[in-house]
Amino acid sequence: MIRPFLTVSTGTLASRLLGFARDAMIAALLGTGPVADAFLVAFQLVNVVRRLLTEGALNAALVPAWLRLREAEGAVAAAAFAGSVLGTVSAALIVAAASIGLLMPFVITALAPGFAGHPTLQLAVTYADLMLPYLAFAGPAAVMMALMNAQARFALTAFSPLLFNIALIAVMIALLGWRQEAANAALVIAATVGIAGLLQLLILLLRRAGGSIAKPLRISFDADMRDFLGKAIPGMIANSGPQLLVVAGAVIASSSPSAVSWLYFANRLIELPLGIVGVAMGTVMVPELTRALRGGDRIAVANAESRGLELAVGLSLPATLGLIVLGEPIVRMLFEHGAFTALDTAATAHALMLLALGLPAHVLVKALSPAFFARDDTLTPLLAALKGFAVAIVLALVLGRLFGAGGIAASIALGAWGSALALTRRGAATFGFSIDAAARWRMPRIVASALAMGGLLWLMATFVLPLFAHAHGIAQAVLLMALISGAIAIYGLLLALFGVTGWDTAVSAIRQTTASDLRD
């Protein structure tokens, strides 16, 4: 799985880095006041929809169904089914967008009850209405991306989301030059969201991403479509568990000034490692496990689940430790510009440290869920996500009152662990996860390497960062990148010393996968 995993991870990394640039500009343009809170609640609604439909979420139901139909009835039947899915999903989302638009004041009040009775509510409604056209473009784009993933065509699906951030960044660069007021700038950015969604859909159409879809499209709610939707909707919600937990936090935080903004910017840093690992898990492992299960190949099943777990722990644990140790200087470098103050940096960094404690749980859910999705079970991951959501809401009501935004961030992390534990227990009880001997040997060494790297990074940061406290921003950024690069090098060296993996092993795996693809 290494080459497709790297392809998807690279595309996701590029998208997340552009997302940081986008969010840094949002912070500089809007700051953390009422306008920023209103915009970010509306934007969060769009982000949840993006996660529901894209970033591997639709794979949960469409990929196994399409592969099963192609093997059983042939390519023509699979193409007809894909055409029905595309037509039905597109029509449903147009109706959903119109309905949400009519009910938008109630939707925003549900997402941010603290806005009720304040001008912030109307601002959020206005921004959300301007973003609504995105829904009409996100559906067909997600269907075409899922079909490409089913055919192991990962590159375009990994890199097409870049257009969303590129469009927003281009508009914000112009706004920074024109020095618009925060409220006006937010209006322009909100209107650009739909255009960005259209660009992503167009690039997929131009690259013939719909080549496996029968024309003309049709809207159908027959038995096959009802069965697909019955599995797709729970799967999409379950795959958006991390975003739903953040929404739960925002619901409680909306009554506290600037808390929504602090949590949003902190969570953006959590989404970098979560996206790199989690999206790749959902995109690559579902078709891999589906083929192995349908072929009755237990060795391939164990290999996919074991390598997925190793990658999940091996990438999320060091990222967690790095964000905890370097959270404040990272937030300062990325966001402390324009209207974003030093006080905002301290509050965001505190929330980031607590959110990071839940990162391994988020990634664990992403690693375990494909085992259920490949077995056509989307209900169990949904129930696990809802359990985590309930835990986060209940704890946020208590901890938010006691500790403010930090308490809400801790509640989100505990909600993530609630979901992970529920999914682990259910999987072990029903089919049992197939973890091979190599994974059992490597896992303790991966954890030891990450902990040693985290300790060394803490020592370096403790003694080095204070020496540059009053240096120029560029010098601080260079130092921060040096610390991060050094930590990555140390971690790689420790993995090699413990015999977990090495550069030669990774390169060999990539070459073997490439050669296999060429033969196919």
Backbone torsions as a table, in degrees:
resi	resn	phi	psi	omega
1	MET	NA	-2.0	-165.9
2	ILE	-65.0	-41.4	-176.2
3	ARG	-70.3	-49.5	175.6
4	PRO	-61.9	-34.3	177.1
5	PHE	-61.8	-44.5	179.0
6	LEU	-66.6	-36.7	178.6
7	THR	-61.6	-50.4	-179.1
8	VAL	-66.1	-41.8	-179.1
9	SER	-64.3	-38.8	179.2
10	THR	-65.2	-44.4	176.9
11	GLY	-61.8	-42.6	179.2
12	THR	-66.0	-40.3	177.8
13	LEU	-60.5	-45.3	178.8
14	ALA	-61.4	-41.4	179.1
15	SER	-64.5	-41.7	-179.9
16	ARG	-67.0	-39.1	178.9
17	LEU	-64.8	-40.7	173.8
18	LEU	-65.0	-33.7	176.1
19	GLY	-63.3	-36.5	175.9
20	PHE	-64.2	-43.4	177.2
21	ALA	-60.8	-42.7	177.6
22	ARG	-60.3	-46.9	-176.9
23	ASP	-70.6	-32.9	175.3
24	ALA	-62.0	-38.5	178.1
25	MET	-70.6	-38.0	175.5
26	ILE	-61.4	-42.4	178.8
27	ALA	-63.1	-41.6	-179.7
28	ALA	-68.7	-35.9	-178.1
29	LEU	-79.1	-39.8	-170.9
30	LEU	-109.7	-20.5	-177.3
31	GLY	69.2	-142.3	-179.9
32	THR	-132.0	24.9	-178.3
33	GLY	-86.6	-161.5	-178.1
34	PRO	-60.2	-39.0	179.5
35	VAL	-63.2	-44.2	179.7
36	ALA	-64.4	-43.9	179.0
37	ASP	-59.9	-44.4	-179.8
38	ALA	-63.7	-45.8	-179.5
39	PHE	-63.1	-44.0	-174.2
40	LEU	-71.2	-31.2	174.1
41	VAL	-65.2	-44.7	177.7
42	ALA	-63.6	-42.5	-179.0
43	PHE	-67.7	-32.1	177.7
44	GLN	-63.9	-35.0	176.0
45	LEU	-60.5	-43.9	177.7
46	VAL	-65.4	-41.2	-179.1
47	ASN	-63.7	-37.9	178.0
48	VAL	-64.1	-41.8	177.9
49	VAL	-62.4	-41.2	177.5
50	ARG	-58.6	-43.1	-179.7
51	ARG	-70.4	-36.7	178.9
52	LEU	-60.0	-40.0	-171.7
53	LEU	-99.5	-39.0	-173.3
54	THR	-109.8	-164.6	178.4
55	GLU	53.3	39.3	174.6
56	GLY	88.6	-7.2	-174.4
57	ALA	-66.6	-44.1	-178.5
58	LEU	-69.2	-19.7	175.9
59	ASN	-55.5	-32.7	-173.3
60	ALA	-53.2	-36.1	-179.2
61	ALA	-111.8	-40.4	-172.0
62	LEU	-71.9	-42.3	-176.2
63	VAL	-62.8	-52.0	178.1
64	PRO	-60.9	-39.2	-179.0
65	ALA	-65.8	-44.3	-178.5
66	TRP	-66.6	-43.9	179.3
67	LEU	-63.9	-41.8	-180.0
68	ARG	-63.4	-42.5	-179.1
69	LEU	-68.4	-39.5	179.8
70	ARG	-64.8	-39.0	179.8
71	GLU	-72.2	-35.9	-174.5
72	ALA	-84.2	-39.1	-171.6
73	GLU	-123.0	-6.1	175.7
74	GLY	102.5	172.4	-174.2
75	ALA	-67.7	-33.3	-178.3
76	VAL	-65.3	-44.5	178.7
77	ALA	-64.9	-39.4	178.7
78	ALA	-64.8	-39.0	178.5
79	ALA	-66.5	-38.0	178.0
80	ALA	-65.8	-41.3	177.4
81	PHE	-62.7	-43.4	178.4
82	ALA	-61.1	-40.1	177.4
83	GLY	-63.1	-38.6	177.5
84	SER	-66.1	-41.6	179.2
85	VAL	-62.9	-45.2	-178.2
86	LEU	-63.7	-46.1	-179.8
87	GLY	-65.0	-42.4	-177.3
88	THR	-69.8	-44.9	-179.8
89	VAL	-63.8	-41.8	-179.7
90	SER	-62.5	-47.0	180.0
91	ALA	-63.5	-42.0	-179.0
92	ALA	-62.7	-38.7	-178.3
93	LEU	-73.1	-31.8	175.3
94	ILE	-64.0	-44.8	177.3
95	VAL	-64.0	-41.9	179.9
96	ALA	-62.9	-41.7	179.8
97	ALA	-62.7	-42.7	178.9
98	ALA	-64.5	-40.4	-179.8
99	SER	-66.9	-43.4	179.3
100	ILE	-64.0	-38.3	178.5
101	GLY	-59.7	-41.3	178.6
102	LEU	-67.4	-32.3	-176.3
103	LEU	-103.0	13.0	-171.5
104	MET	-55.1	-42.4	178.4
105	PRO	-56.5	-38.1	179.8
106	PHE	-72.8	-36.7	178.6
107	VAL	-63.0	-47.1	-179.4
108	ILE	-66.6	-37.7	177.5
109	THR	-62.7	-37.2	177.4
110	ALA	-68.4	-38.1	-179.8
111	LEU	-75.2	-31.8	-176.9
112	ALA	-140.3	73.8	-177.9
113	PRO	-60.8	-22.5	178.4
114	GLY	-68.5	-15.5	179.1
115	PHE	-79.3	-16.3	-175.1
116	ALA	-57.7	132.3	178.8
117	GLY	83.7	4.2	-178.9
118	HIS	-122.3	154.5	176.8
119	PRO	-59.7	-21.7	179.8
120	THR	-58.4	-32.8	-179.3
121	LEU	-61.3	-48.0	-178.5
122	GLN	-66.5	-36.6	175.8
123	LEU	-59.4	-47.8	-178.9
124	ALA	-62.2	-39.7	178.9
125	VAL	-63.0	-44.2	179.9
126	THR	-61.4	-47.1	-179.5
127	TYR	-63.9	-41.6	-179.0
128	ALA	-65.4	-40.2	177.7
129	ASP	-59.8	-39.7	179.8
130	LEU	-67.9	-27.6	-179.4
131	MET	-84.8	-13.5	-172.1
132	LEU	-56.3	-37.3	-179.8
133	PRO	-54.7	-21.4	178.5
134	TYR	-56.5	-34.6	-177.6
135	LEU	-59.3	-38.8	-176.7
136	ALA	-66.4	-27.9	-178.4
137	PHE	-93.7	-25.8	-175.2
138	ALA	-69.6	-35.6	-177.5
139	GLY	-61.7	-59.4	179.8
140	PRO	-61.4	-34.4	177.6
141	ALA	-62.6	-41.7	-178.9
142	ALA	-65.9	-40.0	178.9
143	VAL	-62.8	-46.1	-179.6
144	MET	-64.8	-37.2	178.2
145	MET	-66.4	-40.8	179.4
146	ALA	-64.0	-39.9	178.7
147	LEU	-65.4	-37.3	177.2
148	MET	-66.7	-38.9	176.9
149	ASN	-62.3	-39.2	179.6
150	ALA	-62.0	-27.8	179.3
151	GLN	-96.6	14.2	179.3
152	ALA	61.7	28.7	174.7
153	ARG	-101.4	84.3	-169.2
154	PHE	-90.8	-23.2	-168.9
155	ALA	-62.6	-50.5	-176.4
156	LEU	-66.4	-39.8	178.6
157	THR	-66.0	-29.8	-179.7
158	ALA	-74.8	-34.2	-172.1
159	PHE	-103.4	-16.4	-179.5
160	SER	-62.8	-31.6	177.5
161	PRO	-62.6	-14.6	178.6
162	LEU	-58.4	-32.0	-176.4
163	LEU	-62.5	-32.7	179.0
164	PHE	-58.5	-50.3	-178.5
165	ASN	-72.7	-35.1	179.8
166	ILE	-61.5	-43.1	179.9
167	ALA	-62.7	-44.6	-179.2
168	LEU	-66.5	-40.0	-179.9
169	ILE	-64.1	-42.1	-179.7
170	ALA	-60.2	-42.8	179.3
171	VAL	-66.7	-40.3	-177.7
172	MET	-71.5	-30.3	174.2
173	ILE	-61.0	-42.7	177.3
174	ALA	-64.0	-40.2	-179.6
175	LEU	-65.9	-38.3	178.0
176	LEU	-64.2	-35.8	177.6
177	GLY	-70.8	-33.6	-178.8
178	TRP	-86.0	-9.6	177.8
179	ARG	53.3	56.5	178.3
180	GLN	-76.9	154.6	173.0
181	GLU	-64.8	155.4	-174.6
182	ALA	-57.5	-44.4	-177.0
183	ALA	-63.8	-42.2	179.2
184	ASN	-68.4	-40.3	178.4
185	ALA	-61.4	-41.5	179.7
186	ALA	-62.9	-37.5	177.9
187	LEU	-61.6	-44.7	-178.8
188	VAL	-66.0	-43.7	-179.8
189	ILE	-62.8	-43.1	-179.7
190	ALA	-60.5	-42.3	179.7
191	ALA	-66.2	-26.6	-178.2
192	THR	-76.0	-21.2	-176.0
193	VAL	-58.9	-46.1	178.9
194	GLY	-62.9	-39.6	178.2
195	ILE	-62.9	-39.2	178.8
196	ALA	-63.0	-40.3	176.5
197	GLY	-63.6	-38.4	177.8
198	LEU	-63.4	-40.9	179.3
199	LEU	-61.1	-41.6	179.6
200	GLN	-64.0	-41.7	178.4
201	LEU	-64.2	-41.9	-178.4
202	LEU	-63.2	-40.6	-179.0
203	ILE	-66.0	-34.7	176.6
204	LEU	-66.6	-40.6	178.5
205	LEU	-66.1	-41.4	-179.0
206	LEU	-66.7	-30.4	179.1
207	ARG	-90.5	14.2	177.0
208	ARG	56.9	41.4	178.0
209	ALA	-67.5	-19.2	179.8
210	GLY	-94.3	23.9	-176.9
211	GLY	-62.6	-22.1	-178.8
212	SER	-98.1	19.6	-176.4
213	ILE	-115.1	127.9	179.8
214	ALA	-72.8	142.8	176.1
215	LYS	-115.6	150.0	-4.0
216	PRO	-75.3	160.7	177.5
217	LEU	-69.0	153.0	176.3
218	ARG	-140.9	152.5	177.4
219	ILE	-97.5	125.5	-175.1
220	SER	-142.7	142.0	173.0
221	PHE	-128.8	40.9	178.2
222	ASP	-74.0	-174.9	-174.4
223	ALA	-60.5	-42.9	179.8
224	ASP	-62.6	-41.5	-179.1
225	MET	-69.4	-39.5	178.2
226	ARG	-64.2	-38.5	177.9
227	ASP	-65.4	-41.8	178.4
228	PHE	-62.6	-48.8	-178.9
229	LEU	-64.8	-34.0	177.8
230	GLY	-63.8	-26.3	176.1
231	LYS	-95.2	-31.5	-175.1
232	ALA	-70.6	-44.8	-175.2
233	ILE	-62.9	-48.4	175.1
234	PRO	-60.8	-38.9	-179.0
235	GLY	-64.9	-41.2	-179.7
236	MET	-66.5	-40.3	178.1
237	ILE	-66.0	-43.3	-179.5
238	ALA	-62.1	-39.8	-178.7
239	ASN	-70.4	-15.8	178.7
240	SER	-98.8	19.5	-178.1
241	GLY	-51.7	-47.8	179.7
242	PRO	-59.4	-40.0	-179.9
243	GLN	-70.5	-35.2	177.9
244	LEU	-66.1	-34.8	177.1
245	LEU	-65.8	-39.3	177.6
246	VAL	-66.9	-37.9	175.5
247	VAL	-61.1	-41.7	177.7
248	ALA	-59.4	-41.4	177.4
249	GLY	-65.1	-40.0	-179.3
250	ALA	-66.0	-34.0	177.7
251	VAL	-57.9	-44.7	-179.3
252	ILE	-76.5	-36.6	-175.0
253	ALA	-74.2	-16.4	-172.9
254	SER	-62.1	-19.1	179.4
255	SER	-84.3	-7.8	-179.3
256	SER	-107.6	126.9	-179.3
257	PRO	-57.4	131.5	175.6
258	SER	71.5	-7.8	-176.3
259	ALA	-65.2	-37.9	178.4
260	VAL	-59.6	-42.6	-179.2
261	SER	-66.9	-43.4	179.5
262	TRP	-60.3	-45.2	-179.2
263	LEU	-66.5	-37.9	-179.9
264	TYR	-62.5	-50.7	-176.8
265	PHE	-67.7	-34.8	176.0
266	ALA	-65.3	-43.2	-178.9
267	ASN	-66.2	-28.3	177.6
268	ARG	-59.5	-34.9	178.7
269	LEU	-74.0	-31.6	175.7
270	ILE	-66.4	-34.3	-175.3
271	GLU	-71.7	-15.5	177.3
272	LEU	-64.6	-61.8	178.0
273	PRO	-66.6	-34.8	179.3
274	LEU	-62.9	-40.1	178.9
275	GLY	-68.3	-44.8	-177.8
276	ILE	-59.4	-44.9	-177.5
277	VAL	-87.3	-49.3	-172.2
278	GLY	-65.8	-45.5	-179.5
279	VAL	-65.1	-40.9	178.7
280	ALA	-63.6	-38.3	177.1
281	MET	-59.0	-51.8	-177.2
282	GLY	-65.0	-34.2	-175.8
283	THR	-79.1	-41.7	-172.5
284	VAL	-92.7	-40.1	-171.0
285	MET	-75.5	-32.3	-177.8
286	VAL	-61.7	-53.1	176.8
287	PRO	-63.7	-34.6	179.8
288	GLU	-63.1	-48.6	-179.7
289	LEU	-69.6	-36.0	179.7
290	THR	-61.5	-46.0	178.9
291	ARG	-62.5	-42.5	-178.5
292	ALA	-65.1	-42.3	-179.6
293	LEU	-68.4	-41.0	180.0
294	ARG	-68.2	-29.1	177.4
295	GLY	-87.3	-2.6	-179.5
296	GLY	66.5	25.7	-176.5
297	ASP	-92.3	93.8	-177.0
298	ARG	-66.2	-33.3	179.3
299	ILE	-65.0	-42.6	178.6
300	ALA	-65.6	-37.4	176.7
301	VAL	-62.0	-48.8	179.9
302	ALA	-62.5	-38.9	179.4
303	ASN	-64.4	-45.2	-179.1
304	ALA	-64.2	-46.4	-178.5
305	GLU	-67.4	-38.6	-178.6
306	SER	-69.3	-46.5	179.4
307	ARG	-66.3	-35.6	177.3
308	GLY	-62.7	-42.9	179.4
309	LEU	-66.7	-40.6	177.6
310	GLU	-61.2	-45.2	179.1
311	LEU	-64.6	-38.9	-179.2
312	ALA	-62.0	-51.5	-178.7
313	VAL	-70.8	-41.9	-175.6
314	GLY	-65.5	-23.9	178.9
315	LEU	-102.8	-33.0	-176.0
316	SER	-79.4	-36.7	-176.4
317	LEU	-66.2	-49.1	176.2
318	PRO	-63.5	-33.5	177.1
319	ALA	-64.4	-39.9	177.7
320	THR	-60.1	-49.4	-178.4
321	LEU	-64.7	-39.5	179.4
322	GLY	-63.9	-41.9	179.3
323	LEU	-67.8	-33.7	177.7
324	ILE	-68.0	-45.0	-175.7
325	VAL	-73.8	-41.6	-172.3
326	LEU	-108.5	17.2	-175.0
327	GLY	-56.1	-50.3	-174.9
328	GLU	-66.9	-47.0	177.2
329	PRO	-64.4	-30.6	177.0
330	ILE	-67.4	-45.8	178.5
331	VAL	-61.2	-41.9	-179.3
332	ARG	-62.5	-44.4	-178.3
333	MET	-65.1	-40.2	-173.6
334	LEU	-81.6	-40.2	-165.2
335	PHE	-118.6	-20.1	-173.6
336	GLU	-78.4	75.7	178.6
337	HIS	-143.6	153.3	175.5
338	GLY	57.7	-120.9	-175.5
339	ALA	-80.6	-4.4	-179.4
340	PHE	-90.2	115.5	-169.7
341	THR	-96.1	174.0	176.6
342	ALA	-63.8	-33.9	175.7
343	LEU	-63.4	-40.0	176.7
344	ASP	-64.1	-37.3	178.4
345	THR	-61.7	-46.8	-178.7
346	ALA	-62.6	-44.6	-179.2
347	ALA	-66.9	-40.6	179.9
348	THR	-67.2	-40.6	179.8
349	ALA	-64.8	-38.2	177.4
350	HIS	-63.4	-44.4	177.1
351	ALA	-63.9	-37.8	-180.0
352	LEU	-62.6	-44.0	-179.0
353	MET	-58.6	-41.7	-179.0
354	LEU	-74.8	-39.3	176.6
355	LEU	-62.4	-35.6	-177.7
356	ALA	-62.2	-26.7	179.1
357	LEU	-64.2	-22.2	178.2
358	GLY	-93.5	-4.8	-176.9
359	LEU	-59.6	-46.2	178.2
360	PRO	-59.3	-33.7	178.8
361	ALA	-68.1	-43.0	177.0
362	HIS	-57.3	-46.5	-177.5
363	VAL	-69.5	-35.5	177.4
364	LEU	-61.6	-40.6	176.5
365	VAL	-62.1	-43.3	179.0
366	LYS	-63.3	-32.1	-179.6
367	ALA	-78.4	-32.7	-176.9
368	LEU	-86.0	-31.6	-174.8
369	SER	-59.2	-40.5	178.8
370	PRO	-55.6	-29.0	177.8
371	ALA	-63.6	-32.1	176.4
372	PHE	-80.8	-45.1	-177.9
373	PHE	-59.8	-40.9	-178.9
374	ALA	-65.8	-20.8	176.5
375	ARG	-96.4	16.6	-179.8
376	ASP	62.6	25.2	178.0
377	ASP	-108.9	97.6	176.4
378	THR	-101.7	-9.3	-177.6
379	LEU	-73.6	-41.5	-177.6
380	THR	-61.9	-48.1	175.3
381	PRO	-60.7	-33.2	177.0
382	LEU	-63.6	-47.4	-179.8
383	LEU	-61.8	-38.2	177.5
384	ALA	-64.2	-41.9	178.6
385	ALA	-64.2	-40.3	179.8
386	LEU	-67.7	-35.5	175.6
387	LYS	-62.4	-44.5	177.7
388	GLY	-63.0	-39.2	178.1
389	PHE	-61.5	-44.2	179.9
390	ALA	-64.5	-42.2	177.9
391	VAL	-60.4	-44.3	-178.4
392	ALA	-63.7	-42.7	-179.0
393	ILE	-63.4	-48.7	-177.0
394	VAL	-62.9	-47.0	-178.6
395	LEU	-68.3	-35.6	-179.9
396	ALA	-65.2	-35.4	177.7
397	LEU	-60.9	-35.5	-179.1
398	VAL	-85.8	-55.8	-175.5
399	LEU	-69.5	-30.3	177.5
400	GLY	-63.0	-39.1	177.4
401	ARG	-67.4	-35.0	-176.1
402	LEU	-82.3	-40.1	-170.6
403	PHE	-126.1	7.5	176.7
404	GLY	69.4	-142.6	-176.3
405	ALA	-61.4	-33.8	178.3
406	GLY	-63.7	-40.7	177.8
407	GLY	-64.9	-37.5	177.6
408	ILE	-66.9	-40.9	177.5
409	ALA	-61.5	-41.6	177.4
410	ALA	-63.7	-36.1	178.8
411	SER	-65.2	-39.7	177.6
412	ILE	-62.5	-42.7	179.5
413	ALA	-63.7	-42.3	179.4
414	LEU	-67.9	-34.5	174.6
415	GLY	-61.9	-38.8	177.6
416	ALA	-62.9	-42.2	178.3
417	TRP	-67.5	-32.8	174.8
418	GLY	-61.5	-43.1	177.7
419	SER	-64.3	-44.3	-177.7
420	ALA	-63.4	-43.9	-179.7
421	LEU	-66.3	-39.9	179.2
422	ALA	-63.0	-41.5	-179.2
423	LEU	-69.4	-39.9	179.5
424	THR	-63.1	-46.7	-179.4
425	ARG	-63.3	-40.8	-178.6
426	ARG	-68.5	-41.8	179.4
427	GLY	-65.0	-41.8	179.1
428	ALA	-64.6	-33.3	-177.3
429	ALA	-79.0	-29.5	-174.4
430	THR	-92.7	-61.2	-176.5
431	PHE	-120.7	-14.6	179.9
432	GLY	73.3	128.6	179.6
433	PHE	-79.3	136.5	-176.3
434	SER	-91.4	92.2	179.8
435	ILE	-104.1	119.0	-175.1
436	ASP	-81.3	173.8	-175.6
437	ALA	-64.1	-36.0	-180.0
438	ALA	-62.1	-40.7	179.1
439	ALA	-66.6	-40.3	178.7
440	ARG	-64.0	-30.8	178.2
441	TRP	-76.3	-38.6	-174.0
442	ARG	-78.6	-36.1	-170.3
443	MET	-55.5	-49.3	178.5
444	PRO	-60.2	-34.7	179.9
445	ARG	-72.2	-34.1	175.0
446	ILE	-63.7	-45.8	180.0
447	VAL	-62.9	-43.9	180.0
448	ALA	-62.7	-40.6	179.0
449	SER	-63.2	-43.3	-179.4
450	ALA	-65.0	-43.7	179.9
451	LEU	-64.3	-40.8	178.0
452	ALA	-64.2	-42.1	177.5
453	MET	-61.8	-43.8	179.0
454	GLY	-60.7	-40.7	178.3
455	GLY	-64.9	-43.8	178.6
456	LEU	-65.7	-38.8	178.1
457	LEU	-63.9	-40.5	177.7
458	TRP	-61.7	-42.2	178.4
459	LEU	-63.2	-45.4	-179.7
460	MET	-63.4	-43.6	-178.5
461	ALA	-66.2	-38.5	-178.2
462	THR	-62.8	-40.1	-174.7
463	PHE	-93.5	-26.6	-173.3
464	VAL	-94.1	-44.8	-174.7
465	LEU	-58.3	-42.2	179.0
466	PRO	-60.0	-27.5	-179.3
467	LEU	-67.6	-22.2	-177.8
468	PHE	-112.9	20.7	-175.3
469	ALA	-59.6	-32.9	-176.9
470	HIS	-109.8	15.2	179.7
471	ALA	-77.0	169.0	177.3
472	HIS	-63.3	152.0	-177.8
473	GLY	-56.6	-37.0	179.7
474	ILE	-65.8	-41.3	178.8
475	ALA	-63.7	-40.2	178.1
476	GLN	-65.3	-38.8	178.4
477	ALA	-64.7	-41.7	178.7
478	VAL	-62.9	-43.8	178.8
479	LEU	-61.6	-43.2	-179.4
480	LEU	-62.3	-44.0	178.6
481	MET	-64.7	-34.6	177.2
482	ALA	-65.3	-41.6	178.3
483	LEU	-63.5	-43.5	-180.0
484	ILE	-64.7	-45.2	178.8
485	SER	-62.3	-40.8	178.3
486	GLY	-63.5	-40.4	179.2
487	ALA	-64.7	-40.8	178.2
488	ILE	-63.2	-41.9	179.6
489	ALA	-64.6	-41.6	179.1
490	ILE	-62.8	-43.6	-179.2
491	TYR	-63.3	-43.5	177.6
492	GLY	-62.6	-39.9	178.2
493	LEU	-64.2	-42.1	179.8
494	LEU	-65.1	-40.7	176.6
495	LEU	-60.2	-39.8	178.8
496	ALA	-68.0	-41.9	-179.6
497	LEU	-64.5	-36.9	178.6
498	PHE	-79.3	-4.6	178.7
499	GLY	77.7	17.4	-179.9
500	VAL	-72.1	-51.2	178.7
501	THR	-163.0	174.7	178.2
502	GLY	-155.5	173.3	-178.2
503	TRP	-60.9	-43.1	-179.2
504	ASP	-62.0	-38.5	179.6
505	THR	-64.0	-44.7	-179.4
506	ALA	-64.4	-45.0	180.0
507	VAL	-62.9	-40.7	179.2
508	SER	-62.7	-40.9	179.3
509	ALA	-63.9	-41.2	179.2
510	ILE	-64.0	-43.0	-179.3
511	ARG	-65.2	-40.4	179.5
512	GLN	-63.8	-42.5	179.9
513	THR	-65.6	-40.9	179.2
514	THR	-62.6	-43.8	179.2
515	ALA	-63.0	-40.0	178.0
516	SER	-63.4	-41.6	178.8
517	ASP	-62.7	-39.0	-179.6
518	LEU	-66.8	-37.3	177.8
519	ARG	-66.1	-39.3	179.2
520	ASP	-67.3	NA	NA
